Amino acid sequence: MVNINETIANVNKLDPELARQVRKYVRDHSYGLVFENNLPEAVRLYTKTVAVGDTVNIRPDRGKKEHNENKVAWNVKTIKDDIATIENGKEECNVAVEDLVPIVSYRDVIYPGLHEVDRIERGDKDDPYQVVVNAENYHALEMLTYCYAGKVDCIYIDPPYNTGAKDWKYNNDYVDSNDQYRHSKWLAFMERRLKLAKRLLNPKDSVLIVTIDEKEYARLGLLLEQMFPDAQIQMTSITINPSGAIRKNLFARSDEYAYFVLLGNAHVIQQEGIGDEKEVRWWYLRRLEYASRRGTVKGGTAQFYPIYINNETQLIEKIGDPITPDIDRFSVPDIDGCTTVFPVRDDGTEMNWGVKGETLQYLLDEHVVQVTKNEKSLYQPFTIKYLSANYKKKIESGRWAIKGYRPDGSKIVVETGGKINRTTTVWTNKIYDAKTYGTVMLKNIVGNDKFSFPKSLYAVHDCLKYFVKDQKDALVVDFFAGSGTTLQAVNLLNAEDGGHRRCICVTNNEVPADRNGGEHNAKDMMSEGLRPGDPDWEKYGIANYVTWPRTKCSIEGVDINGNPLQGDYGHPSKDIDLGYSLPMSDGFKANAIFFDLTYESAWPIRLDNAFDAIAPILWMQAGCKGPIIHRVGKSYLLTDYYGVLFDYGQASKFVDAIKKHPNIKTVFVVTDDQRRYSNMCRRLPDIGVHRLYESFLKTFKICGEGGLD
C-alpha cells in the first residue's frame, strides 16, 4: 500500500484526473493485508437504561445459558409500566424491561457522557488527575477524539492475543480456535480501534506501542505498516518468563513482542550512562572496511586526497585536492617541512578517508581532529582521528560536554554520565519477569486470582520511558488497560523525576469466564442467578474489582485490606538495583478519578438536561485539573483552569473574568451563532475557544466509524 500511495502521489503531479481514477480503483480493490474487515461488531450495554428506539437482545432466564434466540435483535417500540413492546420485523411481543439489554453496533450513533464513581487526591492542587474509564473501548476512543485529537504523546496497549482460548469476545461471543473467521475478526476489531488511535496521536511527535505474542504478531505487523505508512516501526522481543512456558513437543515460550510505531520526530531516548565521565570515542579518519578501498563505487573518488602534517608541530598544515584512481599517489608533490599522508593500510592497500576534504577542514576548524605519531606503520606515519559533525547536537542535548583543550588544540569531549548503553531489540532484564513483577505484584496489592497475566510493571515503565522521559507533561493513553499497569507505571515515572504526566486508562467491566479457578467468575455467578448489570455482578468486573482498586491502593501505598505495601520501587529484590529506591508504602503524590462511560438518550439532550453528563468530557479536554464545572443556573462558571459561558449576554463579564486567571487556557462557549463564537475567538486570542451547541446534541453526537459529528 505504501508504494501504491507513493505512485498515486507522483501521478497526481502529472495528471490529477488519472490519479483520481487510480485512487478509486484502489479503494474498490484489496491490496496489502486482506481480511474480512466488514464483519459486523456490536456490544451489549448492560448498564444502559432501555429506552424507546433502542436495539435490544432478550436475556436468558436467570441461571440459564444463552441460546441463539437470545442473540436476535429487536427494536423497542414502547415502554409502559416496566414492560416493553418489541418487534424484529417478523413478530412483536411484550417483555419485562429488566430482561432486555441494549446492543450498539460500532456504526450506530451514540451520545456519550461520563459519570464519576470515585476519586483519590494525594497530589498538589495543580497536579492533573489520572483517569480510569470503565467503558467499551471503541466508544471511549470516539469520545476521546473530541478531547485529544492530535494531542496524545504515547499510546500503550496490550490487546487480546487471540490465542484461541476464549480470551476475548467479538459480537458478544467468545472467539475460539474453531472459528474460521478468527483472524479476520481480530484484525477488524483492531483496525477499527487503531484508526481512532491514529486520530489521537500527535503526528509531529508521538509513539504507539502494541504488545503481542506469536499468534498474531505477523498480521499485526502488516496491519501497522498498512495503517501507518509514514512511520518508523520496530519490534522488540521482551523476556517475560525466563524459565519458559511449556509447549508440548515445542520450544518453551519465554518472550513476547512489542511493536513501536514512531510518528514524526519521535525517537528512542537512550539510557543515560551511570558512573564517572568518560571521554568519547573518536573515529579513525581512514576507512577500515575493505569494501571502501580506493577506486570502488562505495569508496567514491572524492575521499582520496593528501593530508600534509607539519613535521615540527605534528599538526595538519594543509588538506590537498582529491585525486582519481588513475593517478599515482607518489606523483603528488610534497610540501617542505611536512609529511604527506594518504589513507594506506599496513599491507599497502589504498583506502579512502572517512570524510571529504571540505568536511575535514570544517572539523579541523571546530578543533575535533587529532593527529598522533604512528611509528609502527610503514605506509601511514600518522594516525588521524575525528568526531563527526553531529557532535554539536549531543552537546546541546547535555549528553556530551567540552571539558577543555589538549596541547594540540583539539577539544576534550566527554560523555557526561559515563558511556551510553544503547538498548537493543532484545530485552532480557530480570525486571521484565511478568510473574514476579506482574502477577505477584498485583496479588500483593488487590489479592489473589483477580486478573490473569498482568504485565511486569517495569516492562511497561521502560516502554514508556524510552519515549516520554524528556516529556514531563506527556499524555499517555491505554485503551486496553486491563489491571491498570500502565497508570501505575506513569505514576512511577512521575515519582522518579517530579513529572506531571497524565494517563487515561480505558478498561471494560467484564467478569472473566474463569479467574484461574478463583471465585467471582462468570460461570459460577451465572449459576447463582446473577447476570451482567446486576450490582452484585458489576462489582466483580475488571474495572471495579481490579483496575480501580489497584490504582487507588498504589497511590495510597496500601493493599486492599489497608496494610502498607511491602518492597521498594527501583530496588525490587536483593539482586536488582535500578539506581533508586522508592518505598511502595509511600504511595504516589498523585490524583486519580474513576468514571463510567454513559450512553445518553437524545430527548434529554434536546431538553438541555445533559450538561452534567458531558461536563467531565470538557474538564478532560481542559487538562484534567481542578474541579469539574457543573451547571448550577449561572450565566458562566470558571475554575483556575477553564471556563464555560452559558449565556452570551454575559460575554463581556466572562472575558474580564478570564483575563484575571492566567492559568486558564481553555474556554467553552454555548451558542448556535457562528458570529458570536468567532467574536469570542477574537476577544481571547491566546486561549483555546471551543463551541458547544445549545442543545449539546450536535456537539456530542458520535457517528459510527466517523467519530464526532
Secondary structure, DSSP 8 states (H G I E B T S, - for coil): -HHHHHHHHHHHHH-HHHHHHHHHHHHHS--SS---TT---EEE-TTS---TT-EEEE---TT----GGGG--EEEEEEETTEEEEE-SS-EEEEEGGGEEEEEETTS-B-EEEEEEEEEE-S-TTS-EEEEEES-HHHHHHHHHHHHTTTBSEEEE------SEEEEEETTEEEETT-TTHHHHHHHHHHHHHHHHHHHB-TTEEEEEEEE-TTTHHHHHHHHHHH-TTSEEEEEEEES-TT-B--TTS--B-EEEEEEEEEET-----B---SS-EE---EESB--SGGGSTTSTTT-SSS---EEEETTT-SEEEE-----TTS-GGGS---TTEEEE--B-TTS-B--BSS-HHHHHHHHHTT-EEEEE-TT-SS-SEEEEE--TTHHHHHHHTSEEEEEE-TTS-EEEEETTS--B---SEE--GGG-TIIIIIHHHHHHH-TTSSSS---HHHHHHHHHHHHTT-TT-EEEESS-TTTHHHHHHHHHHHHHT---EEEEEE-----S-BTTBSS-HHHHHHTT--TTSHHHHTTSHIIIIIHHHHHHHHHTB-TTS-B--SEET--BTTB--S--EEGGG--S-EEEEEEEEE--HHHHHTT--HHHHHHHHHHHTTS-S------S-SEEE-SSEEEE--GGGHHHHHHHHHT-TT--EEEEE-S-HHHHHHHHHHSTTSEEEEE-TTSTTTT-EETTTEE-
